[in-house]
Amino acid sequence: MAPLDTSTPILAILGNIIYFACNIYVWVIIARVLLTWINPNPYSPVMRFLSKMVDPLLNRARKIIPFTLGGIDFSPILVIIGVGLGGYVVGKGLILIGYGAPVTVLLPLLAMAVVSFMDSIAWILIIAMIARLVMSLVNPAPYNPLVLIVYGLTEPLLAPLRGFFPRGPGGLDFRALVFLLVVILAQQVLLKSLYALVGSWIGRSVAQMGGYGF
């Protein structure tokens, strides 16, 4: 196999730009979402800039992939994950193709993005269920914004289990505990196995181009 050109290919440059641009845009979306929780001045230069950059995408996402639980809109979370993983697939794919990987490298990268998406959802559920467990013990104010978010995310998932698990000591919600253990088990066993499988798939594709690391 002929040695790779030491100069950076155009596709690799473009891939890096897309990858880092998507990462920056993810943080712009996060900033926009977080600021809406504190009711800032919508006419301030920062809010006008963030609204112009983010709102068109969020509004379209709400129409295409409405994701509402307990009356709370979680579609921005899907947008954040989608933009980040899309930047990973396209950006890293172009980098690898630019350095000689076959176009089919996009398939394992897409598979890795899907597994990473599932892992992100698992982490969201783990954090939410831990918060739900703590709240079941301390009985926080029901109209606290954080409490509304946690209950809005967890209650639709836990409601079918209501008749199977009684309240534990101190009001402990056994439903959240069981759901938490199931998610952790799935993450540690299933998702780790998928990560290893897809990682070896990517490794075989990278080996065809001389072992470029990423």
Sequence and secondary structure as in RCSB ss.txt:
>XXXX:A:sequence
MAPLDTSTPILAILGNIIYFACNIYVWVIIARVLLTWINPNPYSPVMRFLSKMVDPLLNRARKIIPFTLGGIDFS
PILVIIGVGLGGYVVGKGLILIGYGAPVTVLLPLLAMAVVSFMDSIAWILIIAMIARLVMSLVNPAPYNPLVLIV
YGLTEPLLAPLRGFFPRGPGGLDFRALVFLLVVILAQQVLLKSLYALVGSWIGRSVAQMGGYGF
>XXXX:A:secstr
     SS  HHHHHHHHHHHHHHHHHHHHHHHHHHHTT   TTSHHHHHHHHHHHHHHHHHHHHS  EETTEE H
HHHHHHHHHHHHHHHHHHHHHHHTT  GGGHHHHHHHHHHHHHHHHHHHHHHHHHHHHHHHHH   TT HHHHHH
HHHHHHHHGGGTTT  B GGG BHHHHHHHHHHHHIIIIIIHHHHHHHHHHHHHHHHTTT    
